[in-house]
């Protein structure tokens, strides 16, 4: 592929990763995602169609986008998801399709989605304690999620990643419990720093603080290295002799005696914006250049163009507006000022 045709932002970062929110609906009400009363949901006709999403994915795949993550809301709440995944998997230049889910409905769809082409899955799990799980999600069954994590591994999803958000005073006492859980089932566990989306502000734990607590318990807890693929405009190849402790945006650790992997995603304390390679498509059909800025661009209108290259040209011009880095640290210091990053996660797609 001609490098000049790749989707590149104004800072020379090549964008290869599209996160697609297929719905704003969710069967949980997690405290860091939306208010207890819920939010105003979009009308069905306002949600972007699968046909439009697939056309966008086909166009961007011809210009370097090769990785797609399906998100929500809760993506399994949208009908027809299996057929959508099947068609997405038929786009030859997209070689990585994954999904983030709360796991509640997974047993109904896991096998069919795997057969359709979904091979990697992230399951959100913020407590291993039944009462705390209920407090955080405000509804839902911990037993169901744990059962479906085992099911995903049995079916063959690889890796099965567990996303955990720690909030001081709620679930911060479960750090070692989570590590032992990951070790028991040899899972890929990622601790994600709490982010003040939607005006939700809480006393968050930094990745460094969590890391130090784990090191006190496990003497062999240390950085886990793997081969890397560079993501800038000039470097295209996998360099076999180059190693990194990063898996995407996760800083990875492991153990001498166990295959579990523990990752840290640190958007607040150690932003990774310089290597950002992602775009987000919201359920309403808007392109969002950064999770933390509310500027959005109507893709449904752009897709009314009949020529694919005109669509790409318009999107390419939008991408040039992408910020170099987020401004969450400044916002966190001014808790009364959340004029940016004030949409709820169910609307953004995580």
C-alpha positions as CSV (number, residue, x, y, z in Angstrom):
1,X,0.0,0.0,0.0
2,X,1.3,3.5,-0.9
3,X,2.2,5.2,2.4
4,X,0.8,8.5,1.0
5,X,-2.6,6.9,1.0
6,X,-2.6,6.0,4.6
7,X,-4.8,7.9,7.0
8,X,-2.5,10.2,8.9
9,X,-3.2,13.1,11.3
10,X,-1.6,16.5,11.5
11,X,1.2,15.2,13.7
12,X,2.2,12.3,11.4
13,X,0.5,9.6,13.4
14,X,-0.9,6.8,11.2
15,X,-4.4,5.9,12.2
16,X,-5.0,2.1,12.0
17,X,-7.6,1.5,14.7
18,X,-11.3,2.2,14.5
19,X,-13.5,1.8,17.6
20,X,-17.2,1.4,16.7
21,X,-20.0,2.0,19.1
22,X,-23.0,0.1,17.7
23,X,-25.5,1.2,20.4
24,X,-25.9,3.6,23.3
25,X,-28.1,1.1,25.1
26,X,-26.8,-0.9,28.1
27,X,-28.3,-3.3,30.6
28,X,-26.1,-2.0,33.4
29,X,-25.7,1.5,35.0
30,X,-22.1,1.5,36.1
31,X,-21.2,4.4,38.3
32,X,-18.4,5.7,36.1
33,X,-20.3,5.4,32.9
34,X,-23.8,7.0,33.4
35,X,-26.0,8.3,36.2
36,X,-28.2,6.0,38.2
37,X,-31.4,7.3,36.5
38,X,-29.9,6.4,33.1
39,X,-29.6,8.8,30.2
40,X,-31.8,9.9,27.3
41,X,-31.4,7.2,24.6
42,X,-31.4,7.8,20.9
43,X,-34.3,6.9,18.7
44,X,-33.6,3.7,16.7
45,X,-33.7,5.6,13.4
46,X,-30.9,7.9,14.7
47,X,-28.4,5.1,15.3
48,X,-26.0,4.6,12.5
49,X,-26.9,1.6,10.3
50,X,-24.7,-1.5,9.9
51,X,-24.6,-0.8,6.2
52,X,-23.1,2.7,6.8
53,X,-20.6,1.3,9.3
54,X,-19.5,-1.4,6.9
55,X,-19.0,1.0,4.1
56,X,-16.9,3.3,6.3
57,X,-14.8,0.3,7.4
58,X,-14.2,-0.8,3.8
59,X,-13.1,2.7,2.8
60,X,-10.8,3.2,5.8
61,X,-9.4,-0.3,5.4
62,X,-8.0,0.7,2.0
63,X,-6.1,3.5,3.7
64,X,-4.4,1.6,6.5
65,X,-7.1,0.9,9.1
66,X,-6.7,-2.8,9.9
67,X,-8.1,-3.1,13.5
68,X,-11.6,-2.7,14.7
69,X,-13.1,-2.9,18.1
70,X,-16.9,-3.1,18.7
71,X,-18.2,-1.3,21.7
72,X,-21.4,0.3,23.0
73,X,-23.2,0.9,25.3
74,X,-23.4,-2.8,25.5
75,X,-22.9,-4.1,22.0
76,X,-24.8,-7.3,22.6
77,X,-27.9,-5.2,23.2
78,X,-28.1,-4.5,19.5
79,X,-29.9,-7.0,17.3
80,X,-28.1,-8.4,14.3
81,X,-24.6,-8.1,15.7
82,X,-23.5,-11.6,14.6
83,X,-24.4,-10.9,11.0
84,X,-22.6,-7.5,11.2
85,X,-19.4,-9.2,12.5
86,X,-19.6,-11.8,9.7
87,X,-19.6,-9.1,7.1
88,X,-16.9,-7.1,8.9
89,X,-14.7,-10.2,8.9
90,X,-15.1,-10.4,5.1
91,X,-13.3,-7.1,4.6
92,X,-9.9,-8.4,3.6
93,X,-7.7,-5.7,4.9
94,X,-9.2,-5.8,8.4
95,X,-7.3,-8.5,10.3
96,X,-8.2,-7.8,13.9
97,X,-11.8,-7.7,15.2
98,X,-12.5,-7.5,18.9
99,X,-15.3,-6.5,21.2
100,X,-15.7,-4.9,24.7
101,X,-18.7,-6.2,26.6
102,X,-20.0,-6.3,30.2
103,X,-20.4,-10.1,29.8
104,X,-24.0,-10.3,31.0
105,X,-25.4,-11.5,27.7
106,X,-22.3,-13.3,26.4
107,X,-23.5,-16.8,26.8
108,X,-26.3,-16.2,24.3
109,X,-24.0,-15.0,21.5
110,X,-20.4,-16.0,22.2
111,X,-20.2,-19.1,20.0
112,X,-22.0,-17.6,17.0
113,X,-19.8,-14.4,17.2
114,X,-16.7,-16.5,17.4
115,X,-17.8,-18.5,14.4
116,X,-18.5,-15.2,12.6
117,X,-15.0,-13.9,13.0
118,X,-14.7,-12.4,16.4
119,X,-11.6,-13.8,18.0
120,X,-10.7,-11.4,20.9
121,X,-12.9,-10.2,23.7
122,X,-12.6,-7.7,26.6
123,X,-14.9,-8.2,29.5
124,X,-15.5,-5.4,32.0
125,X,-15.3,-6.6,35.6
126,X,-14.8,-4.2,38.5
127,X,-15.4,-6.3,41.5
128,X,-15.1,-10.0,42.5
129,X,-17.4,-9.3,45.5
130,X,-21.1,-9.8,44.9
131,X,-22.3,-6.7,46.9
132,X,-19.6,-4.4,45.5
133,X,-20.3,-5.6,42.0
134,X,-24.0,-4.6,42.5
135,X,-22.9,-1.3,44.0
136,X,-20.7,-0.5,41.0
137,X,-23.0,-1.7,38.2
138,X,-26.2,-0.9,40.1
139,X,-27.6,-4.1,38.6
140,X,-26.4,-7.3,37.0
141,X,-25.1,-10.6,38.2
142,X,-21.5,-11.3,39.1
143,X,-22.1,-15.0,38.9
144,X,-23.2,-14.6,35.3
145,X,-20.1,-12.6,34.3
146,X,-17.7,-15.1,35.9
147,X,-19.5,-18.0,34.2
148,X,-19.2,-16.2,30.8
149,X,-15.5,-15.5,31.3
150,X,-14.9,-19.2,31.6
151,X,-17.2,-19.8,28.6
152,X,-15.2,-17.4,26.4
153,X,-11.9,-19.2,27.2
154,X,-13.5,-22.5,26.6
155,X,-14.8,-21.4,23.1
156,X,-11.3,-20.2,22.2
157,X,-11.3,-16.5,22.4
158,X,-7.6,-15.5,22.7
159,X,-6.9,-13.4,24.6
160,X,-9.8,-13.0,27.0
161,X,-9.0,-9.6,28.6
162,X,-10.5,-8.4,31.8
163,X,-10.9,-4.6,32.1
164,X,-11.0,-3.3,35.7
165,X,-11.5,0.2,36.9
166,X,-10.5,0.9,40.6
167,X,-12.2,3.6,42.6
168,X,-10.8,4.5,46.0
169,X,-13.2,3.5,48.8
170,X,-15.2,1.2,46.6
171,X,-13.1,-1.6,45.1
172,X,-9.5,-0.6,45.8
173,X,-9.2,-3.3,48.4
174,X,-9.5,-6.0,45.7
175,X,-6.2,-5.4,43.9
176,X,-4.6,-8.7,45.1
177,X,-7.9,-10.6,44.7
178,X,-8.0,-9.5,41.0
179,X,-4.3,-10.6,40.5
180,X,-5.0,-14.0,42.1
181,X,-8.1,-14.3,39.9
182,X,-6.0,-13.6,36.8
183,X,-3.4,-16.1,37.9
184,X,-5.9,-18.8,38.6
185,X,-7.5,-18.6,35.1
186,X,-4.3,-17.3,33.3
187,X,-6.1,-14.2,32.1
188,X,-5.0,-10.9,30.7
189,X,-6.1,-8.4,33.3
190,X,-5.8,-4.7,32.7
191,X,-6.2,-2.1,35.4
192,X,-7.6,1.1,33.8
193,X,-7.2,4.4,35.6
194,X,-10.6,6.0,36.4
195,X,-11.4,8.8,34.0
196,X,-13.8,11.7,34.8
197,X,-16.1,11.2,31.8
198,X,-19.5,12.8,32.0
199,X,-18.6,15.0,35.0
200,X,-18.1,11.9,37.2
201,X,-15.2,12.7,39.5
202,X,-13.9,10.2,42.0
203,X,-10.7,9.6,44.0
204,X,-8.8,7.5,41.5
205,X,-5.8,5.3,42.0
206,X,-2.8,5.8,39.7
207,X,-1.3,2.8,37.9
208,X,1.9,3.3,39.8
209,X,0.1,3.0,43.1
210,X,-1.6,-0.3,42.0
211,X,1.7,-1.6,40.7
212,X,3.5,-1.0,44.0
213,X,0.8,-2.8,45.9
214,X,1.2,-5.9,43.7
215,X,5.0,-5.9,43.9
216,X,4.7,-6.1,47.7
217,X,2.7,-9.3,47.3
218,X,4.5,-11.0,44.4
219,X,8.3,-11.0,44.3
220,X,8.4,-12.1,40.6
221,X,6.0,-9.4,39.3
222,X,8.0,-7.7,36.6
223,X,7.7,-6.1,33.1
224,X,6.6,-8.6,30.4
225,X,8.3,-8.0,27.1
226,X,7.0,-8.9,23.7
227,X,7.8,-8.2,20.1
228,X,6.4,-5.0,18.7
229,X,5.2,-3.4,15.5
230,X,5.8,0.2,15.1
231,X,3.0,2.5,14.2
232,X,4.5,5.6,12.7
233,X,4.5,6.6,9.1
234,X,8.0,5.5,8.2
235,X,8.2,2.2,10.0
236,X,6.0,-0.6,8.6
237,X,7.6,-3.9,9.7
238,X,7.7,-6.0,12.7
239,X,11.3,-5.9,14.0
240,X,12.0,-9.3,15.5
241,X,14.8,-8.0,17.8
242,X,12.9,-5.1,19.2
243,X,11.0,-5.6,22.5
244,X,8.5,-3.5,24.4
245,X,6.6,-3.8,27.7
246,X,3.6,-2.3,25.9
247,X,0.6,-4.1,24.4
248,X,-1.2,-1.4,22.6
249,X,-1.6,1.2,25.3
250,X,-1.2,-1.3,28.1
251,X,2.1,-1.4,30.1
252,X,2.4,-5.2,30.6
253,X,3.7,-7.2,33.6
254,X,3.9,-10.9,34.3
255,X,5.2,-13.7,36.6
256,X,7.9,-16.3,36.4
257,X,5.6,-19.1,37.4
258,X,2.3,-18.2,35.7
259,X,1.1,-17.2,32.2
260,X,-1.3,-14.5,33.5
261,X,-0.6,-11.0,32.2
262,X,-1.3,-7.8,34.2
263,X,-1.6,-4.6,32.3
264,X,-1.8,-0.9,33.3
265,X,-3.7,1.6,31.1
266,X,-2.8,5.1,32.4
267,X,-4.5,7.9,30.5
268,X,-4.4,10.2,33.5
269,X,-0.9,9.7,35.0
270,X,1.0,8.7,31.9
271,X,-0.8,9.7,28.8
272,X,0.0,7.7,25.6
273,X,-1.2,10.3,23.2
274,X,2.0,10.6,21.2
275,X,1.4,7.1,19.8
276,X,-2.4,7.4,19.4
277,X,-3.6,5.4,16.4
278,X,-7.3,5.4,16.9
279,X,-10.6,6.9,15.8
280,X,-14.0,6.5,17.3
281,X,-17.4,6.1,15.6
282,X,-20.3,6.9,17.9
283,X,-23.6,5.1,17.8
284,X,-25.1,8.3,16.4
285,X,-22.8,8.1,13.4
286,X,-20.3,10.8,14.4
287,X,-16.5,10.5,14.2
288,X,-14.8,11.4,17.4
289,X,-11.0,12.1,17.1
290,X,-10.3,11.8,20.9
291,X,-12.2,10.1,23.7
292,X,-11.7,13.2,25.9
293,X,-12.8,16.0,23.5
294,X,-16.4,16.4,22.6
295,X,-15.9,17.6,19.0
296,X,-17.7,15.2,16.7
297,X,-18.1,15.1,12.9
298,X,-21.2,13.7,11.1
299,X,-20.2,10.6,9.2
300,X,-23.7,9.8,8.0
301,X,-23.8,12.9,6.0
302,X,-20.4,12.3,4.5
303,X,-21.4,8.8,3.5
304,X,-24.1,10.2,1.3
305,X,-21.3,10.9,-1.2
306,X,-21.4,8.3,-3.9
307,X,-17.6,8.2,-4.5
308,X,-15.6,6.4,-1.8
309,X,-12.5,8.5,-2.5
310,X,-14.5,11.7,-1.8
311,X,-15.6,10.2,1.5
312,X,-12.0,9.4,2.3
313,X,-10.8,12.8,1.4
314,X,-13.4,14.5,3.7
315,X,-12.5,12.1,6.6
316,X,-8.8,12.7,5.9
317,X,-9.3,16.5,6.3
318,X,-11.2,15.9,9.6
319,X,-8.4,13.7,10.9
320,X,-5.9,16.6,10.5
321,X,-7.8,18.3,13.3
322,X,-6.9,15.6,15.9
323,X,-5.3,17.0,19.0
324,X,-1.8,16.0,19.9
325,X,-2.9,15.1,23.5
326,X,-5.8,15.1,25.8
327,X,-6.3,17.7,28.5
328,X,-7.7,15.5,31.3
329,X,-5.1,16.4,33.9
330,X,-6.0,20.1,33.6
331,X,-9.7,19.2,33.8
332,X,-9.2,17.0,36.8
333,X,-7.6,19.9,38.6
334,X,-10.6,22.0,37.9
335,X,-13.4,19.7,38.9
336,X,-16.0,22.4,38.4
337,X,-15.0,22.8,34.7
338,X,-16.0,19.7,32.7
339,X,-17.0,21.6,29.5
340,X,-14.8,19.3,27.6
341,X,-15.1,15.5,28.1
342,X,-18.6,15.8,29.4
343,X,-20.4,13.1,27.4
344,X,-21.2,9.8,29.1
345,X,-19.3,6.8,28.1
346,X,-22.4,5.0,26.7
347,X,-22.6,7.7,24.0
348,X,-18.9,7.7,23.2
349,X,-18.1,4.0,23.0
350,X,-15.1,3.8,25.3
